Amino acid sequence: MATYAKTSSQTLSKTRMSLLSANFQLILQNMKMDEDEILSYVEEFEKKKIEELIVYGFMIVKEENKKMLEMHFKVDWEKHRLYIKDGKEYVEYTEIEGICGLLCTEKYVNTFFNIVENRKFLVTYSIVYGNIVPGEREKLNNKLGLVTSEGDSWRNEPLEKLTDYTSAKLEEQTISIYARKSFKN
């Protein structure tokens, strides 16, 4: 007599914004920000004022910062708007996709931060604002505790893309990891 395994599957559904926000929050938590700071950033992110978060892993060599590794978390808000307009506010995914680190974001974030920790790199970050009105940059910088960066010499060093990830279910989000040419494995 044949035996059959009983299995079940469940489809879950969340808003695009809640998934984007959770992924953004995951990065901030890995940066060891305190909860109040994270909430301030998430609030502005959900207002679509933050377009990109760039996290740098670096070391100091001869009293000069050397940016070695970068992770770019970017959201194309125009593409997001079009998904919402087309009635695709919700993303459906299976329970397995959720358990495996929804949309693989955790995999890329963890890979980046594992390298940074193993090499004992220092971490810093920058924010790229989206479509904001004139004068709003200073207000956002003050609220988030940021300052406008000066040009750094390391920015001239070429970047090599190590990986790039965009989920088929959340196409407006991209995570890319880059290394400076001077980064040695």
C-alpha positions in Angstrom: 0.0 0.0 0.0 1.3 3.4 -1.0 1.8 6.0 1.7 1.5 9.7 1.0 2.9 12.6 2.9 0.4 15.3 3.9 1.7 18.7 3.1 0.2 22.2 3.1 1.3 25.5 1.8 0.2 29.0 2.8 0.4 32.1 0.8 1.0 35.3 2.7 0.5 38.9 1.6 2.1 42.2 2.7 2.1 45.6 1.3 5.1 46.6 -0.8 5.8 49.5 1.6 5.9 47.2 4.6 8.4 44.9 2.9 10.6 47.7 1.7 10.4 49.3 5.2 11.3 46.0 6.9 14.3 45.5 4.6 15.5 49.1 5.2 15.1 48.6 9.0 17.1 45.3 8.8 20.1 47.3 7.5 19.8 50.0 10.2 19.6 47.3 12.9 22.7 45.7 11.6 24.4 49.1 11.8 23.7 49.0 15.5 21.5 52.1 15.5 19.3 52.7 18.6 15.6 52.2 18.2 14.6 55.9 18.3 17.1 56.7 15.5 15.8 53.8 13.5 12.3 55.0 13.9 13.3 58.5 12.6 14.9 57.1 9.5 12.0 54.7 8.8 9.5 57.5 9.1 11.3 59.5 6.4 11.8 56.4 4.3 8.1 55.6 4.4 7.4 59.2 3.3 9.6 58.3 0.3 12.2 61.0 1.1 15.1 58.5 1.3 15.9 56.9 -2.0 19.2 55.2 -1.2 21.2 54.1 1.9 24.9 53.5 1.3 26.8 51.7 4.0 30.6 51.8 4.0 32.9 49.4 5.6 36.4 51.0 6.0 39.6 50.9 7.8 42.1 53.7 8.6 45.4 53.5 6.8 48.1 56.1 7.5 45.6 58.4 9.2 43.3 58.4 6.2 39.9 56.8 5.8 40.0 54.1 3.2 36.5 53.1 2.0 36.8 49.5 1.1 33.4 47.9 0.8 30.0 49.4 0.1 26.4 48.2 0.2 23.8 50.2 -1.6 20.1 49.8 -0.8 18.1 51.7 -3.3 14.4 52.1 -4.0 13.1 53.4 -7.3 10.1 55.3 -5.9 8.7 56.0 -9.4 8.6 52.3 -10.1 7.0 51.7 -6.7 4.3 54.4 -7.6 3.5 52.6 -10.8 3.1 49.3 -9.1 0.6 50.9 -6.6 -1.2 52.6 -9.5 -1.5 49.2 -11.3 -3.2 47.8 -8.2 -0.1 45.8 -7.0 0.1 47.3 -3.5 0.3 43.8 -2.0 3.1 41.2 -2.6 2.1 37.6 -2.2 4.7 35.1 -1.1 4.8 31.6 0.3 5.6 30.6 3.8 8.9 29.1 2.6 9.9 32.3 0.9 9.3 34.1 4.2 11.3 31.6 6.3 14.2 31.7 3.8 14.6 35.4 4.3 11.9 37.1 2.2 13.2 38.1 -1.2 16.8 37.2 -0.2 17.5 40.6 1.3 18.7 39.1 4.6 21.3 37.0 2.7 22.9 40.1 1.1 22.7 42.2 4.2 24.2 39.5 6.4 27.0 38.8 3.8 28.0 42.4 3.9 28.0 42.8 7.6 29.8 39.5 8.2 32.7 40.7 6.0 32.7 44.0 7.7 32.8 42.4 11.2 35.4 39.7 10.2 37.7 42.3 8.9 37.0 44.6 11.8 36.1 47.4 9.5 34.5 50.6 10.9 31.0 51.4 9.5 29.7 54.7 8.3 26.9 55.5 5.9 25.3 58.2 3.7 21.8 58.9 2.6 20.6 59.9 -0.8 17.4 61.8 -0.7 14.7 61.4 -3.3 12.4 64.0 -4.6 12.4 66.6 -1.8 11.5 70.3 -2.0 14.3 73.0 -1.8 15.3 73.7 1.7 14.1 70.3 3.0 17.6 68.7 2.9 18.8 70.8 5.8 15.6 70.0 7.9 16.0 66.3 7.2 19.7 66.4 8.0 19.0 68.1 11.3 16.2 65.6 12.2 18.4 62.6 11.3 21.6 64.0 12.7 23.4 64.1 9.4 25.8 66.6 7.8 26.4 67.3 4.2 29.6 65.5 3.2 32.6 67.1 1.7 34.3 65.6 -1.3 36.6 62.7 -0.2 39.6 61.6 -2.2 38.6 57.9 -1.9 35.5 58.6 -4.0 37.8 58.8 -7.1 38.9 55.2 -6.6 37.0 52.9 -9.0 34.3 50.6 -7.7 33.9 47.0 -8.7 30.4 45.5 -8.4 30.6 42.2 -6.5 26.9 41.5 -6.5 23.6 43.0 -7.4 20.2 41.8 -6.3 16.7 42.7 -7.4 13.8 40.4 -6.4 11.2 39.5 -9.1 8.5 40.2 -6.4 9.9 43.5 -5.2 11.5 45.0 -8.4 11.7 48.5 -7.1 14.3 47.5 -4.5 18.0 46.8 -5.4 20.8 45.8 -3.1 24.3 46.1 -4.5 27.6 45.3 -2.9 30.8 47.0 -4.3 34.5 46.9 -3.4 37.0 49.5 -4.0 39.8 48.4 -6.3 42.2 48.5 -3.4 40.1 46.0 -1.4 41.9 42.7 -1.1 40.2 39.4 -0.2 
